[in-house]
Amino acid sequence: MEIEYFETVPSTQLYAIDALKNGHKSAPFLVWTRHQTHGIGSRGNSWIGHEGNLFLTFALPKEQLVEDLPLTACAIYFSMLFKEALEDKSVWVKWPNDLYIESAKVGGVVTSIVGSTLVTGIGINTHTAPDFATALTMTQSHEELLERFIALLLSGRPWKRILNNFQIEFDKSRAFFANIDDKKVSMREATVCEDGALMINGQRIFSLR
């Protein structure tokens, strides 16, 4: 996998998408930085990119995804892999794409599709955070974290195994609300389906972020 580092960039996600659309890059590749000025979060929101934190985007051809991984579950899948790479037992994944420590957000994952390529961006507060979030206490360098994460990406971990682990910790998500069609929906009575969707009051709720 090609890896490219920038001292600063407006958005690793936008850079990757533009590079694919313009034919300047082909998947698989990963770009990362410690400072981005116009980061993208869930639902098109901005992600505050404090300098010194870690921001990355990787692009994978759809045919290189693990065979049993539904596209609707990609945000969960990569969030869980990244959590494992962090080696921090206090971090958990809130459905479908947020990394939390207790009740405070520490990072997030956003996915998009460009042609036959899945583009996934990850932002993680490794040193500083805005007032409404929190930051990790890092015991490894960004380079070491990326090395571990890329190894997990290429390991071919089955979705079913990831799903089992996610379902175990989903109870922590029940205290929160999911944003569905710009409405907040309680996850207290939700169940996680095989494709990563939620079942709430008989309705299947999907998220491809």
MOHU-V814783 format. One record per helix or strand. SS is the DSSP state (helix for helix, strand for strand). FROM is the first residue (numbers start at 1). TO is the last residue. If there is no record, write none. Layout:
BEGIN
ss->SS from->FROM to->TO
ss->SS from->FROM to->TO
END
This chain:
BEGIN
ss->strand from->2 to->6
ss->strand from->9 to->9
ss->helix from->12 to->21
ss->strand from->29 to->33
ss->strand from->36 to->36
ss->strand from->39 to->40
ss->helix from->42 to->44
ss->strand from->46 to->47
ss->strand from->54 to->61
ss->helix from->62 to->64
ss->helix from->71 to->86
ss->strand from->91 to->94
ss->strand from->98 to->101
ss->strand from->104 to->114
ss->strand from->117 to->124
ss->helix from->142 to->153
ss->helix from->159 to->175
ss->strand from->177 to->180
ss->strand from->183 to->186
ss->strand from->191 to->192
ss->strand from->198 to->200
ss->strand from->203 to->205
END
